Every structure is written in C-alpha cells, then in structure tokens.
Amino acid sequence: MAEVTAAAVKSLREKTGAGMMECKKALVEAEGNEDRAIEILRKHGLASAKKREGRIAAEGIVGSYIHMGGKVGVLLEVNCETDFVARGDEFQQLVKDIAMHVAASEPRYVSRDQVVATDLDKEREIARAQAKNDPKNANKPDQVIDKIVEGRLNKYYEETVLMDQPFVKDPSKTVADIVTEKVAKTGEKITIRRFTRYKMGEGLEKRDEDFGNEVASMVG
C-alpha cells in the first residue's frame, strides 16, 4: 500500500474542498494516486472545489488594510465569479481578513508556482548543505537527506507563500483552507490574484519594529 503523506492530503484538500479525513481515505483507496482520489471524492459528491476549477473568476474586489497609525498598508485583489457574491458579506470579510493576514505575515508570493526558480534552487542548495553538515545526519542515505531538504523547502513555502501560510486569525488552518471554505459556502470559484504590501519607511534607516506581531495581537 502506498504511503499517504500529510502533504498529499493537504494538496488533495486544496484541490477538492473535501475534509481531511475524506481526502486521506480517498488517497488510501487510490493507492496514493491523486487523480484517482479526486474521482473517488467526486463520486461521493465531495469534490466541490474541483468542480469549479475550470470556471472563470473575473469579478471580485480590490480590498485594503491599513495598520493602525498608517505603518503598514496592503492592497489585495480577490476574484470570484459574480458581482452578487463580490458584494456579499462572506466575500467582503474574506478579503478584509486576507489583507490583514498579508500585513501581519509578509508573504512574497500568492502561490508556489510564482516562486522564482532561481530563489527556490538557492534555498534547496542551502537546505542540502545544512542537512549534510549536520552531524546528526552523518552516514544517512541520500533518500533521507532528500526528505530533510523537502521538509525545509516546505518550511520556506510556509514563510513566503500566502496560500501556504498559517492563517493569522486561526493558525490551525492555512490561507488556502480559508479560501476553500469560502468556495464551499458561496458556491463559486474564488482566487487571490495579487497583492502589494507597503511598509512605512521600508528601505530607509530607522528603528526596527515587529509590525507582524502588532497586527497579530489585534486579532489574537
């Protein structure tokens, strides 16, 4: 039986909107094959988000968040399928929450596919060197080193990729989980298209402050 990893379960959940346990069961039944697992979930009526992947999300809003005192500002574009949903409370609150999250967590990219290849190669090279230089990993086979490197890359994604980050208002969920939940509630495809984060005095010599902790404390 193929090993079902937490990363595989997470990926399937993001693509289908199904629950964690349902995703795990489907992957076990499909022997780790994601496409077959999606088919299994669809047959049970659980792959709600997957059914919406091909739809066009051209409506939505540009939201904003300004941190108290004007220290940090965020502009964020989130798209949905209809103006009706864009004007609804569920969608409006989602945009506000994600804009606040961007202010607090400082992501660099929306999704993994936006990560610059050269940056990722550099992180992979550093992670591999760190793993091999760690005395605890002495004489460990390359397969083990590869898993360690992959784990450190996943940590890099959590730090830099918006969709992979733990949601600032509920760290037990990722931003991707929050979006998937709203997809299920609104019945429409929802995508975060882009964001820009401004930090007052960025690039200038000034007193260092942890704005992320300030913002997080407001919702804690």
TIKEFI-479050 format. One record per residue (C-alpha): y negated, z, x; residue in one letter. Coordinates in nm, 4 decimals, padded with zeros to 6 digits. Layout:
N
<node y="Y" z="Z" x="X" res="A"/>
...
//
This chain:
220
<node y="00.0000" z="00.0000" x="00.0000" res="M"/>
<node y="-00.3424" z="-00.0991" x="00.1359" res="A"/>
<node y="-00.5786" z="00.1829" x="00.2289" res="E"/>
<node y="-00.8683" z="00.2170" x="-00.0150" res="V"/>
<node y="-01.1776" z="00.3328" x="00.1720" res="T"/>
<node y="-01.4829" z="00.5062" x="00.0303" res="A"/>
<node y="-01.6926" z="00.2083" x="00.1424" res="A"/>
<node y="-01.4704" z="-00.0295" x="-00.0576" res="A"/>
<node y="-01.5020" z="00.1887" x="-00.3680" res="V"/>
<node y="-01.8786" z="00.2054" x="-00.3255" res="K"/>
<node y="-01.9072" z="-00.1717" x="-00.2833" res="S"/>
<node y="-01.6997" z="-00.2368" x="-00.5960" res="L"/>
<node y="-01.9050" z="00.0103" x="-00.7971" res="R"/>
<node y="-02.2304" z="-00.1564" x="-00.6907" res="E"/>
<node y="-02.0964" z="-00.4956" x="-00.7986" res="K"/>
<node y="-01.9438" z="-00.3919" x="-01.1306" res="T"/>
<node y="-02.1197" z="-00.0811" x="-01.2590" res="G"/>
<node y="-01.7838" z="00.0842" x="-01.3240" res="A"/>
<node y="-01.7219" z="00.4517" x="-01.2448" res="G"/>
<node y="-01.5979" z="00.5694" x="-00.9061" res="M"/>
<node y="-01.2504" z="00.6647" x="-01.0320" res="M"/>
<node y="-01.2092" z="00.3377" x="-01.2237" res="E"/>
<node y="-01.3079" z="00.1441" x="-00.9104" res="C"/>
<node y="-01.0618" z="00.3365" x="-00.6954" res="K"/>
<node y="-00.7771" z="00.2828" x="-00.9431" res="K"/>
<node y="-00.8557" z="-00.0885" x="-00.9655" res="A"/>
<node y="-00.8588" z="-00.1241" x="-00.5863" res="L"/>
<node y="-00.5270" z="00.0593" x="-00.5574" res="V"/>
<node y="-00.3754" z="-00.1679" x="-00.8221" res="E"/>
<node y="-00.5225" z="-00.4740" x="-00.6470" res="A"/>
<node y="-00.3936" z="-00.3525" x="-00.3087" res="E"/>
<node y="-00.7462" z="-00.3468" x="-00.1685" res="G"/>
<node y="-00.8453" z="-00.6982" x="-00.2810" res="N"/>
<node y="-01.1983" z="-00.6729" x="-00.4226" res="E"/>
<node y="-01.1892" z="-00.9943" x="-00.6273" res="D"/>
<node y="-00.8650" z="-00.8907" x="-00.7955" res="R"/>
<node y="-01.0064" z="-00.5434" x="-00.8549" res="A"/>
<node y="-01.3089" z="-00.6976" x="-01.0289" res="I"/>
<node y="-01.0734" z="-00.8977" x="-01.2526" res="E"/>
<node y="-00.8834" z="-00.5800" x="-01.3407" res="I"/>
<node y="-01.2064" z="-00.3995" x="-01.4326" res="L"/>
<node y="-01.3268" z="-00.6946" x="-01.6378" res="R"/>
<node y="-01.0004" z="-00.6997" x="-01.8334" res="K"/>
<node y="-01.0648" z="-00.3363" x="-01.9227" res="H"/>
<node y="-01.4264" z="-00.4115" x="-02.0149" res="G"/>
<node y="-01.5611" z="-00.2003" x="-01.7291" res="L"/>
<node y="-01.7312" z="-00.4599" x="-01.5068" res="A"/>
<node y="-02.0596" z="-00.4624" x="-01.6939" res="S"/>
<node y="-02.2877" z="-00.5254" x="-01.3975" res="A"/>
<node y="-02.0695" z="-00.8045" x="-01.2600" res="K"/>
<node y="-02.1130" z="-00.9991" x="-01.5836" res="K"/>
<node y="-02.4879" z="-01.0013" x="-01.5269" res="R"/>
<node y="-02.4910" z="-01.1128" x="-01.1621" res="E"/>
<node y="-02.5432" z="-01.4780" x="-01.2488" res="G"/>
<node y="-02.8332" z="-01.4183" x="-01.4833" res="R"/>
<node y="-03.1926" z="-01.4875" x="-01.3838" res="I"/>
<node y="-03.4198" z="-01.1838" x="-01.3496" res="A"/>
<node y="-03.7693" z="-01.3349" x="-01.3466" res="A"/>
<node y="-03.9565" z="-01.0737" x="-01.5499" res="E"/>
<node y="-04.0455" z="-00.7216" x="-01.4404" res="G"/>
<node y="-04.3435" z="-00.5399" x="-01.2968" res="I"/>
<node y="-04.5198" z="-00.4571" x="-00.9727" res="V"/>
<node y="-04.5404" z="-00.0792" x="-00.9614" res="G"/>
<node y="-04.7218" z="00.1526" x="-00.7258" res="S"/>
<node y="-04.7130" z="00.5052" x="-00.5954" res="Y"/>
<node y="-04.9958" z="00.6806" x="-00.4126" res="I"/>
<node y="-04.9130" z="01.0066" x="-00.2424" res="H"/>
<node y="-05.1443" z="01.2979" x="-00.3168" res="M"/>
<node y="-05.4605" z="01.2605" x="-00.1139" res="G"/>
<node y="-05.4041" z="00.8908" x="-00.0501" res="G"/>
<node y="-05.1921" z="00.9444" x="00.2605" res="K"/>
<node y="-04.9132" z="00.7055" x="00.1661" res="V"/>
<node y="-04.9127" z="00.4098" x="-00.0726" res="G"/>
<node y="-04.6317" z="00.1862" x="-00.1989" res="V"/>
<node y="-04.6299" z="-00.1446" x="-00.3857" res="L"/>
<node y="-04.2947" z="-00.2419" x="-00.5313" res="L"/>
<node y="-04.1694" z="-00.5421" x="-00.7295" res="E"/>
<node y="-03.8709" z="-00.4836" x="-00.9568" res="V"/>
<node y="-03.7351" z="-00.7662" x="-01.1713" res="N"/>
<node y="-03.5446" z="-00.7754" x="-01.4979" res="C"/>
<node y="-03.4563" z="-01.0482" x="-01.7481" res="E"/>
<node y="-03.7037" z="-00.9929" x="-02.0322" res="T"/>
<node y="-04.0565" z="-00.8686" x="-02.0830" res="D"/>
<node y="-03.9217" z="-00.6393" x="-02.3557" res="F"/>
<node y="-03.7186" z="-00.4405" x="-02.1023" res="V"/>
<node y="-04.0022" z="-00.4557" x="-01.8458" res="A"/>
<node y="-04.2312" z="-00.2755" x="-02.0915" res="R"/>
<node y="-03.9698" z="-00.0138" x="-02.1834" res="G"/>
<node y="-03.9781" z="00.3489" x="-02.0709" res="D"/>
<node y="-03.6409" z="00.3269" x="-01.8901" res="E"/>
<node y="-03.7543" z="00.0402" x="-01.6677" res="F"/>
<node y="-04.1048" z="00.1778" x="-01.6103" res="Q"/>
<node y="-03.9634" z="00.5121" x="-01.4985" res="Q"/>
<node y="-03.7148" z="00.3397" x="-01.2686" res="L"/>
<node y="-03.9961" z="00.1528" x="-01.0916" res="V"/>
<node y="-04.2002" z="00.4724" x="-01.0522" res="K"/>
<node y="-03.9028" z="00.6641" x="-00.9151" res="D"/>
<node y="-03.8108" z="00.3964" x="-00.6627" res="I"/>
<node y="-04.1720" z="00.3594" x="-00.5479" res="A"/>
<node y="-04.1808" z="00.7358" x="-00.4875" res="M"/>
<node y="-03.8498" z="00.7104" x="-00.3028" res="H"/>
<node y="-03.9892" z="00.4393" x="-00.0733" res="V"/>
<node y="-04.2878" z="00.6611" x="00.0041" res="A"/>
<node y="-04.0595" z="00.9505" x="00.0970" res="A"/>
<node y="-03.7703" z="00.7762" x="00.2735" res="S"/>
<node y="-03.9436" z="00.4910" x="00.4615" res="E"/>
<node y="-03.6796" z="00.2159" x="00.4239" res="P"/>
<node y="-03.7342" z="-00.1044" x="00.6209" res="R"/>
<node y="-03.5241" z="-00.3404" x="00.4105" res="Y"/>
<node y="-03.4236" z="-00.3741" x="00.0455" res="V"/>
<node y="-03.0586" z="-00.4667" x="00.1114" res="S"/>
<node y="-02.8179" z="-00.5085" x="00.4017" res="R"/>
<node y="-02.8467" z="-00.8867" x="00.4039" res="D"/>
<node y="-03.2139" z="-00.8508" x="00.5021" res="Q"/>
<node y="-03.1383" z="-00.6591" x="00.8220" res="V"/>
<node y="-03.2371" z="-00.8704" x="01.1209" res="V"/>
<node y="-02.9227" z="-00.9832" x="01.3034" res="A"/>
<node y="-03.0626" z="-00.9023" x="01.6468" res="T"/>
<node y="-03.1501" z="-00.5479" x="01.5345" res="D"/>
<node y="-02.8003" z="-00.4992" x="01.3977" res="L"/>
<node y="-02.6425" z="-00.6320" x="01.7185" res="D"/>
<node y="-02.8551" z="-00.3910" x="01.9205" res="K"/>
<node y="-02.7517" z="-00.0952" x="01.7015" res="E"/>
<node y="-02.3870" z="-00.1985" x="01.7305" res="R"/>
<node y="-02.4166" z="-00.2224" x="02.1105" res="E"/>
<node y="-02.5803" z="00.1219" x="02.1322" res="I"/>
<node y="-02.3234" z="00.2764" x="01.8984" res="A"/>
<node y="-02.0348" z="00.1334" x="02.1000" res="R"/>
<node y="-02.1823" z="00.2577" x="02.4287" res="A"/>
<node y="-02.2363" z="00.6059" x="02.2813" res="Q"/>
<node y="-01.8812" z="00.6155" x="02.1474" res="A"/>
<node y="-01.7265" z="00.5110" x="02.4787" res="K"/>
<node y="-01.9426" z="00.7511" x="02.6793" res="N"/>
<node y="-01.8427" z="01.0457" x="02.4615" res="D"/>
<node y="-01.5735" z="01.2488" x="02.6450" res="P"/>
<node y="-01.4069" z="01.3222" x="02.3099" res="K"/>
<node y="-01.3222" z="00.9540" x="02.2795" res="N"/>
<node y="-01.1656" z="00.9171" x="02.6216" res="A"/>
<node y="-00.8486" z="00.7069" x="02.6166" res="N"/>
<node y="-00.8872" z="00.6286" x="02.2482" res="K"/>
<node y="-00.7795" z="00.2745" x="02.1490" res="P"/>
<node y="-01.0322" z="00.0048" x="02.0629" res="D"/>
<node y="-00.9430" z="00.0265" x="01.6923" res="Q"/>
<node y="-01.0610" z="00.3884" x="01.6836" res="V"/>
<node y="-01.3802" z="00.3022" x="01.8705" res="I"/>
<node y="-01.4420" z="00.0201" x="01.6203" res="D"/>
<node y="-01.4165" z="00.2666" x="01.3304" res="K"/>
<node y="-01.6590" z="00.5035" x="01.5018" res="I"/>
<node y="-01.9037" z="00.2162" x="01.5561" res="V"/>
<node y="-01.8712" z="00.1095" x="01.1924" res="E"/>
<node y="-01.9425" z="00.4654" x="01.0804" res="G"/>
<node y="-02.2579" z="00.4778" x="01.2904" res="R"/>
<node y="-02.3712" z="00.1420" x="01.1540" res="L"/>
<node y="-02.3254" z="00.2753" x="00.8018" res="N"/>
<node y="-02.5491" z="00.5656" x="00.9013" res="K"/>
<node y="-02.8052" z="00.3126" x="01.0275" res="Y"/>
<node y="-02.7919" z="00.1364" x="00.6906" res="Y"/>
<node y="-02.8479" z="00.4680" x="00.5108" res="E"/>
<node y="-03.1581" z="00.5278" x="00.7212" res="E"/>
<node y="-03.3130" z="00.1808" x="00.6943" res="T"/>
<node y="-03.1800" z="00.0013" x="00.3832" res="V"/>
<node y="-03.3294" z="00.1018" x="00.0488" res="L"/>
<node y="-03.0190" z="00.0336" x="-00.1610" res="M"/>
<node y="-02.8002" z="00.2414" x="00.0740" res="D"/>
<node y="-03.0290" z="00.5443" x="00.0920" res="Q"/>
<node y="-02.9520" z="00.8674" x="-00.0955" res="P"/>
<node y="-03.1945" z="00.8766" x="-00.3895" res="F"/>
<node y="-03.4740" z="01.1239" x="-00.3192" res="V"/>
<node y="-03.4524" z="01.2868" x="-00.6665" res="K"/>
<node y="-03.0705" z="01.3088" x="-00.6608" res="D"/>
<node y="-02.9157" z="01.2729" x="-00.3120" res="P"/>
<node y="-02.5642" z="01.2647" x="-00.4619" res="S"/>
<node y="-02.6421" z="00.9064" x="-00.5671" res="K"/>
<node y="-02.7728" z="00.6068" x="-00.3764" res="T"/>
<node y="-03.0637" z="00.3921" x="-00.4929" res="V"/>
<node y="-02.8033" z="00.1254" x="-00.5728" res="A"/>
<node y="-02.6284" z="00.3746" x="-00.8029" res="D"/>
<node y="-02.9553" z="00.4440" x="-00.9849" res="I"/>
<node y="-03.0192" z="00.0726" x="-01.0371" res="V"/>
<node y="-02.6621" z="00.0180" x="-01.1596" res="T"/>
<node y="-02.7038" z="00.2977" x="-01.4139" res="E"/>
<node y="-03.0191" z="00.1334" x="-01.5487" res="K"/>
<node y="-02.8391" z="-00.2017" x="-01.5687" res="V"/>
<node y="-02.5798" z="-00.0347" x="-01.7908" res="A"/>
<node y="-02.8484" z="00.1285" x="-02.0088" res="K"/>
<node y="-03.0772" z="-00.1731" x="-02.0503" res="T"/>
<node y="-02.8073" z="-00.4384" x="-02.0676" res="G"/>
<node y="-02.9998" z="-00.6599" x="-01.8259" res="E"/>
<node y="-02.9781" z="-00.7613" x="-01.4631" res="K"/>
<node y="-03.2240" z="-00.5565" x="-01.2562" res="I"/>
<node y="-03.3147" z="-00.6341" x="-00.8961" res="T"/>
<node y="-03.5521" z="-00.4804" x="-00.6447" res="I"/>
<node y="-03.7193" z="-00.7836" x="-00.4924" res="R"/>
<node y="-03.9593" z="-00.6423" x="-00.2331" res="R"/>
<node y="-04.1798" z="-00.3516" x="-00.1347" res="F"/>
<node y="-04.4638" z="-00.2687" x="00.1013" res="T"/>
<node y="-04.5301" z="00.0809" x="00.2295" res="R"/>
<node y="-04.8693" z="00.1805" x="00.3682" res="Y"/>
<node y="-04.9303" z="00.4960" x="00.5686" res="K"/>
<node y="-05.2860" z="00.6052" x="00.6313" res="M"/>
<node y="-05.3786" z="00.5713" x="00.9979" res="G"/>
<node y="-05.0476" z="00.4081" x="01.0889" res="E"/>
<node y="-05.0720" z="00.2732" x="01.4420" res="G"/>
<node y="-05.3706" z="00.4935" x="01.5234" res="L"/>
<node y="-05.3542" z="00.8030" x="01.7398" res="E"/>
<node y="-05.3615" z="01.1020" x="01.5060" res="K"/>
<node y="-05.1962" z="01.4309" x="01.4217" res="R"/>
<node y="-04.8297" z="01.3784" x="01.3315" res="D"/>
<node y="-04.7268" z="01.4823" x="00.9793" res="E"/>
<node y="-04.3988" z="01.4517" x="00.7914" res="D"/>
<node y="-04.5083" z="01.2662" x="00.4773" res="F"/>
<node y="-04.1480" z="01.2157" x="00.3677" res="G"/>
<node y="-04.0908" z="01.5888" x="00.3334" res="N"/>
<node y="-04.4190" z="01.6289" x="00.1463" res="E"/>
<node y="-04.3218" z="01.3682" x="-00.1108" res="V"/>
<node y="-03.9652" z="01.5006" x="-00.1409" res="A"/>
<node y="-04.0983" z="01.8518" x="-00.2038" res="S"/>
<node y="-04.2902" z="01.7226" x="-00.5045" res="M"/>
<node y="-03.9684" z="01.6249" x="-00.6798" res="V"/>
<node y="-03.7425" z="01.8962" x="-00.5406" res="G"/>
//
